[in-house]
Amino acid sequence: MYLCSALDKSNLSNAQTDGLSEDLHFKPNQYNLIVSIFFVPYVIFAPPIAMLGKRFSPARVLPILMFCFGSFTLLCAAAQDFGGIFALRWFLGMSEAALFPLVIYYLTTFYRRGELARRLAIFYAASNIAYAFSGLIAFGVFQFKGSHLHNWRYLFIIEGGVTVVFAIFAYWYLPLSAAEANFLSPEEKALAFHRIQVDSSAVVNEKFSLRESLAIFKQPTTFAFLSIEICLGVPLQGVSLFLPQIIQRLGYSTVKTNLYTVAPNVTGAVVLLALAFCSDFARLRAPFIVLGFLFTFTGFMIYLGIGDVHAQLPLAYFATFMMTWGTSAPSVLLSTWYNNNIAHEGRRVLLTSVGVPLANLMGLVSSNVFREQDRPKYMPALITVGVFGAVGATLAASLGLFMWQDNARRNRRQGIVVRAQDVPTDRLRDGPASEDFRWFV
């Protein structure tokens, strides 16, 4: 599902390398506008749609959303001018808004806290694979000869069509809960229900209350998490939206530019999985989030420091690998981190439905700092993205240190040494207000 979502989001940058702006007669900076407009409904509609997902089950709402954004991607192939594709990008952002928050919530009802990061990483790795596939698909499609349609239109048709078909399958396949999964035996269903009662991110089958959910914004750590999401969003969206343009600076043709986006995205998926598995094994989140931020910061600073990329082509291309290494992993681990520390279902869904779109909203920053007049070096954009990465690493390290110190204080007050995994889920529900609470650092 997420692979299809990422394909439908990233194909615009591939289409741009094949002349989208020229074919639809864009004026200067109108391409940046159609990139930016996606994020406005993405943020506005994520919380209400996520609440509907909590009410009617992600297993039903997610495939419906998927069918919608696949259909809007298909319609992009029929766009004839700026206004048409601008409107379609608005509806695409609306239909994709709650996808990731609902998937995170859905997975927290199946897996324990120490298992969640690697499951989310496997899921999220689909975005890196999608960006790689998008480059491969574009590489193939853009070699079509003699068609009466522009090749970028075929890109939207292929990727949108696959999404619509898979949405129909997902509606039939996804179980409402682990206890109702058709592919599990009765004994496995009972085990799936009881195991997450012991060490889960969720109080199972909790009724939704908007008033109780809004209490999450009374906790200072909530705003620390959201600040890190903001810092994460700029490099994340900068890489996902403009990696083809960054690589194009290296002097490759349109076809080769899209092909050469594949390797950085594939290695990004590998690093994401490695960091997530290590994070689950160590039962730590903050250090690996900081490491991810530092990867991206280093990649952008290396690329920024190269004066003549043609003279140092291997180093410049390696820098694009480091950019992808540090964007996906912090996104997954940060979402896992605050979900690990919130057992109340409503609060968790609400924070995720604000935090994830907030990171994506930073696409407004990324899409407007990568300006046409700054081509091919994009110097202001590289500096901006690097600064956000450095600040994000600092905030994540500071929050992790606070949690570690607060756990130590709670242990001293109670005269015992208790780890986060030693506290049953039902005693985590009240959060830091409970003396028994321990942060999952």
C-alpha positions in Angstrom: 0.0 0.0 0.0 2.7 2.4 1.0 4.7 1.5 -2.1 1.8 2.6 -4.3 1.3 5.8 -2.2 5.0 6.7 -2.6 4.9 6.0 -6.3 1.9 8.3 -6.7 3.6 11.0 -4.8 7.1 10.8 -6.4 6.1 10.4 -10.0 5.7 14.1 -10.4 9.5 14.7 -10.1 10.1 12.0 -12.7 7.5 13.5 -15.1 9.2 16.9 -14.6 12.4 15.5 -16.0 10.5 14.4 -19.2 9.1 17.9 -19.9 5.9 18.1 -17.9 6.3 21.9 -17.4 6.9 22.5 -21.1 4.0 20.3 -22.2 1.5 22.0 -19.9 2.9 25.4 -20.5 3.8 26.2 -16.9 5.0 29.7 -16.1 8.1 30.2 -13.9 7.8 28.5 -10.5 4.4 27.0 -11.2 6.0 23.6 -10.9 6.9 24.5 -7.3 3.2 25.4 -6.7 1.9 22.1 -7.8 4.5 20.4 -5.6 3.5 22.6 -2.7 -0.3 22.4 -3.0 -0.2 18.7 -2.2 0.8 19.4 1.4 -2.0 21.8 2.3 -4.9 19.3 2.3 -2.4 16.6 3.5 -2.2 18.5 6.8 -5.7 19.8 7.0 -7.5 16.5 6.5 -5.1 14.0 8.2 -6.6 14.4 11.8 -10.3 14.1 10.9 -9.8 11.2 8.4 -7.6 9.5 11.0 -10.4 9.8 13.6 -12.8 8.3 11.1 -10.2 5.5 10.6 -10.2 4.9 14.4 -14.0 4.8 14.3 -14.6 2.6 11.3 -11.3 0.6 11.4 -8.2 1.2 9.3 -8.8 -2.1 7.5 -11.8 -0.5 5.8 -10.7 3.2 5.5 -7.2 2.5 4.2 -8.3 0.7 1.0 -10.9 3.4 0.3 -8.3 6.1 0.6 -6.0 4.0 -1.7 -8.6 3.7 -4.3 -9.1 7.5 -4.3 -5.5 8.5 -4.6 -4.9 5.9 -7.3 -7.9 7.3 -9.3 -6.5 10.9 -8.9 -3.1 9.7 -10.2 -4.8 8.2 -13.2 -6.6 11.4 -13.9 -3.3 13.3 -13.9 -2.6 11.6 -17.2 -5.5 13.6 -18.7 -4.4 17.0 -17.4 -4.2 19.6 -20.1 -3.0 22.7 -18.2 -1.7 24.0 -14.9 -5.2 24.4 -13.4 -6.1 20.8 -14.0 -3.1 19.2 -12.5 -3.1 21.8 -9.6 -6.7 20.6 -8.7 -5.8 16.9 -9.0 -2.7 17.4 -6.7 -5.0 19.0 -4.1 -7.3 15.9 -4.1 -4.3 13.6 -4.2 -3.0 15.2 -1.0 -6.4 14.9 0.7 -6.8 11.2 -0.1 -3.2 10.4 1.1 -3.4 12.5 4.2 -4.2 9.8 6.8 -2.5 6.9 5.2 0.6 6.7 7.2 -1.0 7.7 10.6 -3.6 5.0 10.2 -1.1 2.4 9.2 1.0 3.2 12.3 -2.1 2.9 14.5 -3.1 -0.3 12.8 0.3 -1.9 13.3 0.4 -0.9 17.0 -2.7 -3.1 17.6 -0.8 -6.1 16.3 2.8 -5.8 17.7 4.5 -5.2 21.0 6.6 -2.1 21.6 10.0 -3.9 21.1 8.7 -5.3 17.7 7.2 -2.2 16.2 10.2 -0.3 14.7 11.3 -3.1 12.4 7.7 -3.8 11.3 7.3 -0.1 10.5 10.7 0.0 8.8 9.7 -2.9 6.5 6.5 -1.0 5.7 8.3 2.3 5.3 11.1 0.8 3.2 8.5 0.5 0.5 8.8 4.3 0.0 12.5 3.9 -0.8 11.8 0.9 -3.0 9.0 3.0 -4.6 11.4 5.8 -5.4 13.8 3.3 -6.9 10.9 1.6 -8.9 9.7 5.0 -10.0 13.1 5.7 -11.4 13.2 2.3 -13.2 9.6 2.7 -14.5 10.4 6.2 -15.7 13.6 4.9 -17.3 11.5 2.4 -19.3 8.5 4.5 -20.0 10.6 7.5 -21.2 12.2 5.4 -23.9 8.8 4.8 -25.6 9.1 6.0 -29.2 6.3 7.0 -31.7 3.5 7.4 -29.2 0.8 10.1 -29.7 0.9 10.7 -25.9 3.7 12.3 -24.0 5.6 9.6 -22.1 5.1 11.2 -18.7 1.3 10.6 -19.2 2.0 6.8 -19.5 3.8 7.1 -16.1 0.7 8.3 -14.4 -1.5 5.7 -16.1 0.7 2.8 -15.1 1.3 3.8 -11.5 -2.3 5.0 -10.9 -3.8 1.8 -12.5 -1.7 -0.5 -10.3 -2.8 1.4 -7.2 -6.5 1.1 -8.0 -6.3 -2.6 -8.6 -4.3 -3.2 -5.4 -6.8 -1.1 -3.3 -9.6 -3.6 -4.3 -7.5 -6.5 -3.1 -6.6 -4.7 0.2 -10.2 -4.1 1.0 -10.9 -7.9 0.8 -7.7 -9.0 2.5 -7.0 -6.7 5.5 -8.4 -8.1 8.9 -10.2 -5.8 11.3 -8.0 -7.0 14.1 -5.6 -9.8 14.9 -8.4 -11.6 16.7 -10.4 -11.6 13.5 -7.7 -12.5 11.0 -8.9 -15.3 8.7 -5.3 -16.4 8.1 -4.8 -17.2 11.9 -6.0 -20.3 13.7 -8.3 -19.8 16.9 -5.2 -20.5 19.1 -3.1 -17.9 17.2 -5.9 -15.3 17.4 -6.1 -15.7 21.2 -2.3 -15.5 21.5 -2.2 -12.4 19.3 -4.8 -10.7 21.5 -3.2 -11.6 24.9 0.5 -11.0 23.9 0.0 -7.3 23.3 -1.8 -6.9 26.6 1.6 -7.5 28.3 3.8 -5.1 26.3 2.0 -3.1 23.7 1.8 0.5 22.5 -2.0 0.1 22.8 -4.7 -0.4 25.3 -6.7 -2.9 23.2 -10.2 -2.1 22.0 -10.3 1.2 23.9 -13.4 3.4 23.1 -12.6 6.7 21.4 -13.1 10.0 23.3 -12.1 13.2 21.7 -11.7 15.1 25.0 -9.3 12.4 26.4 -7.4 12.3 23.1 -6.8 16.1 23.1 -5.1 15.8 26.5 -2.0 14.7 24.6 -1.3 18.3 23.9 -1.0 19.0 27.7 2.3 17.1 27.7 5.5 19.1 27.0 7.1 16.1 25.3 4.4 16.3 22.6 5.8 19.6 21.3 9.3 18.2 21.4 8.2 15.3 19.2 6.4 17.7 16.8 9.5 20.0 16.7 11.6 17.0 15.6 9.0 16.1 13.0 9.4 19.6 11.6 13.2 19.3 11.4 12.8 15.8 9.8 10.3 17.0 7.2 12.5 19.4 5.3 15.3 16.9 4.4 12.8 14.1 4.0 10.7 16.0 1.5 13.8 17.6 -0.1 15.2 14.2 -1.0 11.9 12.6 -2.0 10.8 15.5 -4.2 14.1 16.8 -5.7 16.6 13.9 -5.8 16.2 13.6 -9.6 17.0 17.3 -9.9 20.0 17.0 -7.6 21.4 14.1 -9.6 20.6 15.9 -12.9 23.2 18.4 -11.8 25.8 15.7 -12.3 25.3 16.1 -16.0 23.3 13.1 -17.0 20.5 12.9 -19.6 16.8 12.6 -18.6 16.8 8.8 -19.0 20.1 8.3 -17.0 19.1 10.8 -14.3 16.0 8.7 -13.5 18.0 5.5 -13.6 20.7 6.8 -11.3 18.1 7.6 -8.6 17.6 3.9 -8.1 20.8 3.0 -6.2 20.6 5.7 -3.6 17.0 4.8 -2.8 17.7 1.1 -2.6 20.6 1.7 -0.2 18.4 4.0 1.8 16.0 1.2 2.3 18.8 -1.1 3.4 20.1 1.5 6.0 16.5 2.1 7.2 16.0 -1.7 7.9 19.5 -1.9 9.5 18.8 1.0 11.9 15.3 -0.2 12.7 16.4 -3.8 13.5 19.3 -2.5 15.7 16.9 -0.1 17.4 14.5 -2.9 18.3 17.3 -5.1 19.4 18.8 -2.4 21.7 15.3 -1.2 22.7 16.5 2.4 22.0 15.1 5.0 19.7 16.9 8.3 20.3 20.5 7.3 19.4 19.4 5.8 16.0 17.2 8.9 15.2 20.2 11.1 15.8 22.4 8.9 13.7 20.0 9.1 10.8 19.9 12.9 11.0 23.7 13.0 11.0 23.8 10.9 7.8 21.6 13.3 5.9 23.4 16.4 7.3 26.7 14.9 6.2 25.4 14.1 2.7 24.1 17.6 2.1 27.3 19.2 3.5 29.5 17.1 1.2 27.4 17.9 -1.8 27.4 21.6 -0.8 31.2 21.7 -0.4 31.9 20.3 -3.9 32.6 23.2 -6.3 33.0 21.2 -9.6 30.8 18.1 -9.4 32.1 16.8 -12.7 35.7 16.8 -11.4 34.6 14.9 -8.2 31.7 12.9 -9.7 32.1 9.8 -7.5 32.1 11.8 -4.3 29.1 13.9 -5.4 27.1 10.8 -6.3 28.1 9.2 -3.0 26.7 12.3 -1.2 23.3 11.5 -2.7 23.5 8.1 -1.1 24.1 9.6 2.3 21.1 11.9 1.8 18.8 8.9 1.4 20.4 7.0 4.3 19.2 9.6 6.9 15.7 10.6 5.7 13.7 7.4 6.0 15.1 5.9 9.2 14.4 8.9 11.5 10.9 9.1 10.1 10.1 5.5 11.1 11.9 5.6 14.4 10.4 8.9 15.4 6.8 7.7 14.8 7.7 4.5 16.6 9.2 6.5 19.5 6.2 8.5 20.4 3.8 5.6 19.7 5.9 3.5 22.2 5.4 6.2 24.9 1.6 6.6 24.4 -0.7 3.7 25.4 -3.9 5.6 25.1 -5.2 4.7 21.6 -7.0 8.0 20.9 -4.1 10.2 21.9 -1.7 8.1 19.9 -3.9 8.3 16.7 -4.3 12.0 17.2 -0.6 12.8 17.7 0.4 10.6 14.8 -2.2 12.2 12.6 -0.7 15.6 13.4 3.0 14.7 13.5 3.3 12.8 10.3 1.4 15.4 8.2 3.4 18.1 9.9 6.6 16.5 8.6 5.1 16.3 5.2 4.0 19.9 5.4 7.6 20.8 5.4 7.5 19.9 1.7 6.2 23.5 1.4 9.7 24.6 2.6 11.6 22.1 0.5 9.6 22.8 -2.7 10.2 26.6 -2.3 13.9 26.5 -1.5 14.8 24.4 -4.5 14.1 27.3 -6.9 14.6 27.4 -10.6 16.9 30.5 -10.4 19.3 28.5 -8.1 19.9 25.7 -10.6 22.0 23.7 -11.0 23.7 24.1 -7.6 20.7 24.8 -5.4 23.0 26.4 -2.8 20.4 28.0 -0.6 18.4 24.8 -0.6 21.3 22.6 0.4 22.2 25.0 3.3 18.6 25.1 4.5 18.1 21.3 4.5 21.5 20.8 6.3 20.6 23.2 9.0 17.2 21.5 9.7 19.0 18.2 9.9 21.5 19.5 12.4 18.8 21.0 14.6 16.8 17.8 14.4 19.7 15.7 15.7 20.2 18.2 18.6 16.5 18.1 19.6 16.4 14.3 19.4 19.5 13.9 21.5 18.2 16.4 24.1 14.8 14.6 24.4 16.4 11.2 24.7 18.7 12.5 27.5 15.7 14.0 29.3 13.8 10.7 29.1 16.8 8.7 30.4 17.3 11.1 33.3 13.5 11.1 34.2 13.5 7.3 34.2 16.5 7.4 36.6 14.6 9.9 38.9 11.5 7.6 39.0 13.7 4.6 39.9 15.3 6.5 42.7 11.9 7.7 44.1 10.5 4.1 44.0 13.8 2.5 45.2 13.7 0.0 42.4 15.1 -0.4 38.9 12.3 -0.7 36.3 12.7 -0.7 32.6 10.0 0.5 30.1 9.3 -3.1 29.0 8.7 -4.2 32.6 5.6 -2.0 32.9 2.3 -3.6 31.8 0.4 -1.7 29.1 -2.6 -0.9 31.3 -0.3 0.9 33.8 1.1 3.1 31.0 -2.3 4.5 30.0 -2.0 7.7 32.1 1.4 8.5 30.7 4.0 10.4 32.8 1.4 11.3 35.4 1.7 7.7 36.7 4.6 6.9 39.0 4.9 3.5 37.4 5.4 5.1 33.9 8.8 4.7 32.3 9.9 6.3 29.0 10.9 4.1 26.1 14.1 6.0 25.3 
